[in-house]
């Protein structure tokens, strides 16, 4: 009998997108083929505390409140991380991954092995691959990827550099510019710069971008902290709001455009899905329009000319390669209503991943259903990790 692949799912996180991560985790768990994979949950609280649950034996009904009451609390040192990912250099012998028989996850119980029984019966070997289902800071920004690199563990998605660049909208736009990808005008500043000379930046924005304009935290996703400013008073308030979520703020010009998205999948030879269109239920595609009001409309495939679709796909792959992407990303574009010109907006290296999210729906329309998409992402992660094992780290 073929050995099952042992997958560690990491979700939650110390991030403004914690709840989005929980929705993603529930969806992915529900779609895993448990005949092919052994699945282990690792929850990070909003305070950054790690909790390990027992092996999942099937889909779960309610992951709205992921608190592993009585589960294995994990500190941040190497010895405590051994149960997650197997042997670490310089650490003591492997520790069984165990939890009480009932690990509370909201109103459900996850089947788990009693700690005493686990110690007596068997030790859990290393996780084969990690699927970090984390959105936003401390998860999608290269931090968790860096930890997994140091542990030498295969993981799904982009690496440290691409994750960090994909999170920082300013650095991202600079790389897009170097790649020659057209984009909207923008200005940016840190909190200290704003405090020292806000009048200068207000003047810059009003002269270069005009009103209305969009104000965003530079390092955040899911449209958290984004505001539309129509005048100076709203601009100042929008900047104040954005600084609640990051030390750097970006301000972009308003573009009267349709919002088109393309999914990208692969490592060194990535491919792009059919494009899809988002029609927001609100004035712009904010957090409520994305996740709570249920009124935004996705049109897949987008009703656009074939040559426009081909151009979007080509630009999506170029953007993915520009940040040294791997695994998956979703690339968002503006299609100007006035003249049909395409502008790249941003790249998201860990997009929403429920069966109703744009990323998997675009691949479903492109001929790759959700379950097979999970299989391919795990295969890509393992392949990438194996290739990296051939890299020399000494001059010998």
Buried (B, 14 or more C-beta within 10 A) or exposed (E): EEEBBBBBBBBBBBBBBBBBBBBBBBBBBBBBEBEBBBBBBBBBBEEEBBBBBBBBEEEBEEBEEBBBEBBBEBEEEBEBBBBBBBEBEEBEEBBBBBBBBBBBBBEEBBBBBBBEEBEEEEBBEBBBBBBBBBBBBBBBBBBBBBBBBEBBBBBBBBBBBBBBBBBBBBBBBEBBEEBEBEBBBBBBBBBEBBEEEBEEBBEEBBEEBEBBBBBBBBBBBBBBBBBBBEEEEBBBEBBEBBBEBBEBBBBBBBBEBBBBBBBBBBBEEBBBBBBBBBEBBBEBBBBBBBBEEEEBEBBBBBEBEEEBBEBBBEBBBBBBBBBBBBBBBBBBBBBBEEEEEBBBBBBBBBBBBBBEBBBBBBBBBBEBEBBEBBBBBBBBBBBBBEEEEEEEEEEE
